[in-house]
Amino acid sequence: MITGLSTASMFGSGLLEENLKEIGRHGIRNVEVFLNTFSEYEPAYARQLRQIADDFGICVHSVHPHGVQFEPQLFYGYDRTVNDAFGMFEKVLAAAKLLGAKAYVFHGGLFYKPAPYHQHNFERIGQALDRAVELAAQYEITLAYENVHWCWFCSPEFGKKLLEHVHSKNLAFTLDIKQAAQSGIEPLQYLKMMQGRLANVHICDFIHGENGLKTCLPFRGEMDFHALKKALLDAGYQGPVMMEVYRHDYADEQELLECYRQVEAFFTAPLDDTF
C-alpha cells in the first residue's frame, strides 16, 4: 500500500501552499490536497501547487475540496442552482487534473435538518451522481464518495442503496476511519460494502470517553490497525492510505511527523512484520 499525508492535517497552520512545501521539506512524497476555498480552485493556483509538488517530487493522489460550498447543490431541484454547482464541480476537476490527481474525495449531500433514512430520493440522487461521476471520468478522475457522519453517507446502508441507483463504473469510495467511528459504526463495516470500489483510505484514531468520542493520532487510540490492514490486504487493496487528522490531535509538527513515520512503517511492512 501507498502511505501519504493529507494537507487537511495542517489546516489552520498557514496557507495551503506553505503546508505543501513543509510536507515536501520533510520528505513526504505522497499527499492528498485539501482545497479550502473558491480561489484555490482556480487554474493559476492549481498550477502553483503543481510546481511546488514537482519541485519536491510529490505525487498528488487525490484532491478534496471544501465540498459543502457546492456539492449539496448538485442534488437540488432547481436547475440553475444545479448548473452553477456543476460548473464549480468541473472547475475542481480541472484543478485536480492539473495537479495529476486520480481521485476526487466527495462528501455529497448533507443533513440541513434531521431526516430519517427513508426520506432519501435515491432515484434522483442516483441520476445526479451518475452525471457527476461521468463528468469526472472525462477528466480521468475517479469520484471517491467518502463516508461522513454529518452527511447522507453516514451508514453502510446508504452506500449499498446508492450502488443500486448509480450505473457508472467510475463511482468509488473513500473509507474514513474517524468518520465511521463518529457515526457510531465499526469502520470495517463500511469496508465490506466498499470492496471492489475502494479508491482511498483516511486514517486517524479515536477514543471513547465520558464526553463522547475524541479523535487522536493513529496508534494512540482504540482503532485496531492490525485488523484494518489485514482487511485491506484481504480485499486486495493496494491503493493510498492517507493520514488525515485534525490540527488539535497533535501538539506540534514534530509529533505529526513522528506519527506519520509510524504509519508509513506499519502500512508498507509485510503483515507479519507489523508491530
C-alpha positions in Angstrom: 0.0 0.0 0.0 1.0 3.6 -0.5 1.1 5.9 2.5 0.6 9.6 2.4 -0.5 12.7 4.3 -3.5 14.9 3.7 -2.8 18.6 3.8 -6.0 18.9 5.8 -4.0 17.6 8.7 -2.3 21.0 8.8 -5.5 23.1 8.3 -5.2 26.3 10.4 -1.4 26.3 10.3 -0.7 28.6 7.4 -1.8 28.6 3.8 -2.0 25.5 1.7 1.0 26.3 -0.5 3.1 26.8 2.7 1.8 23.5 4.1 2.7 21.6 0.9 6.2 23.0 0.9 6.6 22.0 4.6 5.4 18.5 3.8 7.9 18.3 0.9 10.8 19.5 3.0 10.2 16.6 5.4 10.5 14.1 2.6 6.8 13.0 2.4 6.2 12.2 -1.3 2.5 11.2 -1.4 -0.3 13.6 -0.5 -4.0 14.4 -0.7 -4.5 18.1 -1.3 -7.4 19.7 0.6 -8.6 22.8 -1.4 -10.1 25.1 1.1 -11.9 27.8 -0.8 -13.0 29.1 -4.2 -9.8 30.9 -5.1 -7.9 27.7 -4.6 -10.0 26.0 -7.4 -8.6 28.4 -10.0 -6.2 27.1 -12.7 -3.5 29.5 -11.8 -3.4 28.4 -8.2 -3.5 24.7 -9.2 -0.5 25.3 -11.4 1.3 27.0 -8.5 0.6 23.9 -6.3 1.7 21.6 -9.1 5.0 23.5 -9.4 5.6 23.0 -5.7 4.7 19.3 -5.9 7.1 18.9 -8.9 9.9 20.7 -7.1 9.7 18.3 -4.2 8.9 15.2 -6.2 5.4 15.0 -4.5 2.7 12.9 -6.1 -0.8 14.2 -5.5 -3.0 11.1 -5.4 -6.3 12.8 -4.6 -8.0 16.2 -4.2 -10.6 17.0 -1.6 -12.4 20.3 -2.0 -14.4 22.1 0.7 -17.4 20.4 -0.8 -20.1 22.0 1.4 -19.6 25.1 -0.8 -21.3 23.4 -3.8 -21.7 19.6 -3.6 -25.1 19.5 -1.8 -26.4 21.8 -4.6 -25.6 19.1 -7.2 -28.7 17.3 -6.0 -31.1 20.4 -5.8 -34.4 20.6 -7.6 -33.8 24.0 -9.1 -32.0 23.8 -12.5 -30.0 27.0 -12.2 -28.6 26.0 -8.8 -27.7 22.6 -10.1 -25.9 24.0 -13.2 -24.0 26.5 -11.1 -22.9 23.7 -8.8 -21.8 21.5 -11.6 -19.8 24.4 -13.0 -17.9 24.7 -9.7 -17.5 20.9 -9.6 -16.0 20.9 -13.0 -13.6 23.7 -12.0 -12.3 21.5 -9.2 -12.0 18.5 -11.6 -9.9 20.7 -13.9 -7.7 21.7 -10.9 -7.4 18.1 -9.9 -6.2 17.1 -13.3 -3.6 19.9 -13.4 -2.3 18.5 -10.1 -2.1 15.0 -11.5 -4.7 13.6 -9.1 -6.6 10.4 -9.9 -9.3 10.7 -7.3 -11.8 13.3 -6.1 -12.9 12.9 -2.5 -16.6 13.6 -2.4 -18.9 14.4 0.5 -22.2 14.9 -1.4 -25.4 15.8 0.2 -25.7 16.7 3.9 -28.4 17.0 6.5 -29.6 20.6 6.8 -32.3 19.3 9.1 -32.7 15.9 10.9 -34.1 13.5 8.3 -34.8 9.8 8.6 -33.1 7.4 6.2 -36.3 6.6 4.2 -36.6 10.2 3.0 -33.7 9.9 0.6 -34.9 10.0 -3.0 -32.4 7.5 -4.4 -33.6 7.7 -7.9 -32.9 11.4 -8.0 -29.6 11.1 -6.1 -28.5 8.3 -8.5 -29.2 10.4 -11.6 -27.3 13.4 -10.2 -24.4 11.3 -9.1 -24.2 9.5 -12.4 -23.8 12.9 -14.1 -21.1 13.9 -11.6 -19.3 10.6 -11.9 -19.3 10.6 -15.7 -18.1 14.2 -15.7 -15.2 13.2 -13.5 -14.4 10.4 -15.9 -13.9 12.9 -18.7 -11.0 14.3 -16.6 -9.7 10.8 -16.0 -10.6 11.2 -12.3 -12.4 8.7 -10.1 -15.1 10.1 -7.8 -14.4 8.6 -4.4 -17.5 9.1 -2.2 -16.5 9.4 1.4 -18.4 8.2 4.5 -19.0 11.3 6.7 -21.1 11.3 9.9 -22.9 14.6 9.2 -23.6 13.8 5.5 -26.0 11.5 3.8 -23.4 8.7 3.5 -23.3 8.1 7.3 -24.1 4.4 7.2 -23.1 1.4 5.1 -26.8 1.0 4.2 -26.8 4.3 2.3 -23.8 3.2 0.3 -25.5 -0.1 -0.6 -28.6 1.6 -1.7 -26.6 4.1 -3.7 -25.0 1.4 -5.7 -28.4 0.2 -6.7 -29.1 3.5 -8.4 -25.8 4.6 -9.8 -24.9 3.0 -13.1 -21.4 4.4 -13.8 -18.4 2.2 -13.1 -16.4 5.4 -12.2 -18.0 5.6 -8.7 -15.6 4.6 -6.0 -15.3 5.1 -2.2 -13.1 6.7 0.4 -13.1 4.9 3.7 -12.7 7.4 6.6 -11.9 5.7 9.9 -12.7 8.7 12.2 -15.9 9.5 10.4 -17.1 5.9 10.7 -16.4 6.0 14.5 -18.2 9.3 14.7 -21.2 7.7 13.0 -21.2 5.0 15.8 -20.3 2.3 13.3 -17.4 -0.1 13.3 -15.1 1.1 10.5 -14.7 -2.3 8.9 -18.5 -2.5 8.4 -18.0 0.2 5.7 -15.2 -1.7 4.1 -17.4 -4.7 3.5 -19.8 -2.7 1.3 -16.9 -0.7 -0.4 -15.0 -3.8 -1.5 -14.2 -3.7 -5.2 -14.7 0.1 -5.3 -12.3 1.3 -2.6 -10.0 4.0 -4.0 -8.8 5.8 -0.9 -8.5 5.4 2.9 -8.3 8.2 5.5 -6.8 7.1 8.8 -7.0 8.7 12.2 -7.7 7.2 15.6 -10.3 7.8 18.3 -11.1 7.3 22.0 -14.5 7.0 23.6 -14.8 9.0 26.8 -17.4 10.5 29.1 -17.9 13.4 26.8 -18.2 11.4 23.7 -15.8 10.4 21.0 -12.4 12.2 20.7 -10.1 11.9 17.7 -6.4 11.4 18.1 -3.3 10.4 16.1 -3.1 6.9 14.7 -1.9 4.2 17.2 -2.9 6.5 20.2 -6.5 5.3 20.5 -8.8 2.4 20.1 -8.7 1.5 16.4 -7.4 -1.9 15.6 -5.0 -1.1 12.8 -3.8 -4.7 12.5 -7.4 -5.7 11.7 -7.7 -2.8 9.3 -4.5 -3.7 7.5 -5.5 -7.4 7.2 -8.9 -6.5 5.9 -7.5 -4.2 3.3 -5.0 -6.8 2.1 -7.6 -9.5 2.1 -9.7 -7.2 -0.1 -6.8 -6.9 -2.5 -6.4 -3.2 -1.8 -3.0 -1.7 -2.7 -4.0 2.0 -3.0 -3.3 5.1 -0.9 -3.7 5.1 2.9 -3.7 8.8 3.8 -3.2 10.0 7.3 -5.8 12.7 7.8 -6.0 14.1 11.3 -7.3 17.3 12.9 -4.9 20.1 14.0 -5.9 19.6 17.6 -4.9 16.0 17.5 -1.2 16.8 17.9 0.9 19.3 19.8 3.4 20.3 17.1 4.7 19.5 13.7 7.3 17.1 15.2 4.6 15.0 16.8 2.7 14.9 13.5 5.8 13.8 11.5 6.8 11.1 14.0 3.3 9.6 13.8 3.4 9.7 10.0 6.6 7.8 10.0 5.0 5.2 12.3 2.0 5.0 9.9 4.4 4.7 6.9 6.4 1.9 8.5 3.2 0.0 9.6 1.4 0.0 6.3 4.4 -0.6 4.0 5.7 -3.6 6.0 4.6 -7.2 5.4 1.6 -8.1 7.6 3.6 -10.4 9.8 6.2 -7.8 10.4 3.9 -5.0 11.7 4.2 -4.1 15.4 
